[in-house]
Amino acid sequence: METLKGYRDRIDDIDAKIRELFLERMTIVDQIAKAKMEKDMQIYDSSREDQVKKKNLNAVKQEEYKEYYSEVLETILKVSKDFQRALIFRSAQ
């Protein structure tokens, strides 16, 4: 049986991977914001967001996790939109 410290060490490793993936995702979000600015597009695309949510939630097979993963997705999408808005606002000044 694994110890509490062992579990926490594994969580620390996972958190490091999540952080790296988050940074990679935000770099791409930055590029998306720039492409949207060039084409004078809106930040929010409801059909794309619905597609992202559906695809990702369908990939979660553990029913007891879906509600929580949905919250994670909502937060990621909100942060991405907020970041895009900030970039666009800064470029408009």
DOLUMTOR-912394 format. One record per residue (C-alpha): residue in three letters; z, x, y; chain. Coordinates in Angstrom, 1 decimal. Example, Ala and Ser with C-alpha at 12.3 -4.5 7.8 and 13.67 -1.06 7.14 Angstrom:
<atoms>
+------+--------+--------+--------+-------+
! rest !      Z !      X !      Y ! kette !
+------+--------+--------+--------+-------+
!  ALA !    7.8 !   12.3 !   -4.5 !     A !
!  SER !    7.1 !   13.7 !   -1.1 !     A !
+------+--------+--------+--------+-------+
</atoms>
This chain:
<atoms>
+------+--------+--------+--------+-------+
! rest !      Z !      X !      Y ! kette !
+------+--------+--------+--------+-------+
!  MET !    0.0 !    0.0 !    0.0 !     A !
!  GLU !   -0.9 !    1.3 !    3.4 !     A !
!  THR !    1.7 !    1.9 !    6.1 !     A !
!  LEU !    1.9 !    0.3 !    9.5 !     A !
!  LYS !    1.0 !    3.6 !   11.0 !     A !
!  GLY !   -2.0 !    3.8 !    8.7 !     A !
!  TYR !   -3.2 !    0.3 !    9.8 !     A !
!  ARG !   -2.6 !    1.3 !   13.5 !     A !
!  ASP !   -4.6 !    4.5 !   13.0 !     A !
!  ARG !   -7.5 !    2.5 !   11.6 !     A !
!  ILE !   -7.3 !    0.1 !   14.5 !     A !
!  ASP !   -7.4 !    3.0 !   16.9 !     A !
!  ASP !  -10.6 !    4.3 !   15.2 !     A !
!  ILE !  -12.2 !    0.8 !   15.4 !     A !
!  ASP !  -11.2 !    0.5 !   19.1 !     A !
!  ALA !  -12.9 !    3.8 !   19.8 !     A !
!  LYS !  -16.1 !    2.5 !   18.1 !     A !
!  ILE !  -15.9 !   -0.8 !   20.1 !     A !
!  ARG !  -15.5 !    1.2 !   23.3 !     A !
!  GLU !  -18.6 !    3.3 !   22.6 !     A !
!  LEU !  -20.6 !    0.3 !   21.7 !     A !
!  PHE !  -19.4 !   -1.5 !   24.9 !     A !
!  LEU !  -20.5 !    1.4 !   27.0 !     A !
!  GLU !  -23.9 !    1.5 !   25.3 !     A !
!  ARG !  -24.2 !   -2.3 !   25.8 !     A !
!  MET !  -23.4 !   -2.1 !   29.5 !     A !
!  THR !  -25.9 !    0.7 !   30.0 !     A !
!  ILE !  -28.5 !   -1.7 !   28.7 !     A !
!  VAL !  -27.1 !   -4.6 !   30.8 !     A !
!  ASP !  -27.7 !   -2.3 !   33.8 !     A !
!  GLN !  -31.3 !   -1.9 !   32.8 !     A !
!  ILE !  -31.7 !   -5.6 !   32.3 !     A !
!  ALA !  -30.3 !   -6.3 !   35.8 !     A !
!  LYS !  -32.8 !   -3.9 !   37.3 !     A !
!  ALA !  -35.7 !   -5.6 !   35.4 !     A !
!  LYS !  -34.5 !   -9.0 !   36.6 !     A !
!  MET !  -34.3 !   -7.8 !   40.2 !     A !
!  GLU !  -37.8 !   -6.5 !   40.0 !     A !
!  LYS !  -39.1 !   -9.8 !   38.7 !     A !
!  ASP !  -36.8 !  -11.9 !   40.9 !     A !
!  MET !  -35.2 !  -13.6 !   37.9 !     A !
!  GLN !  -31.9 !  -15.4 !   37.6 !     A !
!  ILE !  -29.0 !  -13.7 !   35.9 !     A !
!  TYR !  -28.0 !  -16.6 !   33.7 !     A !
!  ASP !  -30.5 !  -17.6 !   31.0 !     A !
!  SER !  -28.9 !  -20.5 !   29.1 !     A !
!  SER !  -31.4 !  -20.4 !   26.2 !     A !
!  ARG !  -30.9 !  -16.7 !   25.7 !     A !
!  GLU !  -27.2 !  -17.0 !   25.8 !     A !
!  ASP !  -27.2 !  -19.9 !   23.3 !     A !
!  GLN !  -29.4 !  -17.9 !   21.0 !     A !
!  VAL !  -27.0 !  -14.9 !   21.2 !     A !
!  LYS !  -24.0 !  -17.1 !   20.4 !     A !
!  LYS !  -25.7 !  -18.9 !   17.6 !     A !
!  LYS !  -27.0 !  -15.8 !   15.9 !     A !
!  ASN !  -23.8 !  -13.9 !   16.1 !     A !
!  LEU !  -21.5 !  -16.8 !   15.1 !     A !
!  ASN !  -23.7 !  -17.6 !   12.1 !     A !
!  ALA !  -23.3 !  -14.0 !   11.0 !     A !
!  VAL !  -19.5 !  -14.5 !   10.7 !     A !
!  LYS !  -18.8 !  -15.8 !    7.3 !     A !
!  GLN !  -15.0 !  -16.1 !    7.6 !     A !
!  GLU !  -14.5 !  -19.5 !    9.1 !     A !
!  GLU !  -11.0 !  -18.7 !   10.3 !     A !
!  TYR !  -12.4 !  -15.9 !   12.5 !     A !
!  LYS !  -15.3 !  -17.8 !   14.1 !     A !
!  GLU !  -13.2 !  -19.4 !   16.8 !     A !
!  TYR !  -11.8 !  -16.0 !   17.8 !     A !
!  TYR !  -15.2 !  -14.3 !   17.6 !     A !
!  SER !  -16.6 !  -17.0 !   19.8 !     A !
!  GLU !  -14.0 !  -16.0 !   22.5 !     A !
!  VAL !  -15.0 !  -12.4 !   22.1 !     A !
!  LEU !  -18.7 !  -13.3 !   22.7 !     A !
!  GLU !  -17.9 !  -15.5 !   25.7 !     A !
!  THR !  -16.0 !  -12.6 !   27.2 !     A !
!  ILE !  -18.7 !  -10.1 !   26.6 !     A !
!  LEU !  -21.4 !  -12.4 !   28.0 !     A !
!  LYS !  -19.2 !  -13.2 !   31.1 !     A !
!  VAL !  -18.6 !   -9.5 !   31.7 !     A !
!  SER !  -22.3 !   -8.7 !   31.4 !     A !
!  LYS !  -23.2 !  -11.5 !   33.9 !     A !
!  ASP !  -20.5 !  -10.3 !   36.3 !     A !
!  PHE !  -21.7 !   -6.7 !   36.1 !     A !
!  GLN !  -25.3 !   -7.8 !   36.7 !     A !
!  ARG !  -24.2 !   -9.9 !   39.8 !     A !
!  ALA !  -22.3 !   -6.9 !   41.1 !     A !
!  LEU !  -25.3 !   -4.6 !   40.7 !     A !
!  ILE !  -27.6 !   -7.1 !   42.4 !     A !
!  PHE !  -25.1 !   -7.6 !   45.2 !     A !
!  ARG !  -24.8 !   -3.9 !   45.8 !     A !
!  SER !  -28.6 !   -3.4 !   45.9 !     A !
!  ALA !  -29.0 !   -6.2 !   48.4 !     A !
!  GLN !  -26.7 !   -4.5 !   50.9 !     A !
+------+--------+--------+--------+-------+
</atoms>
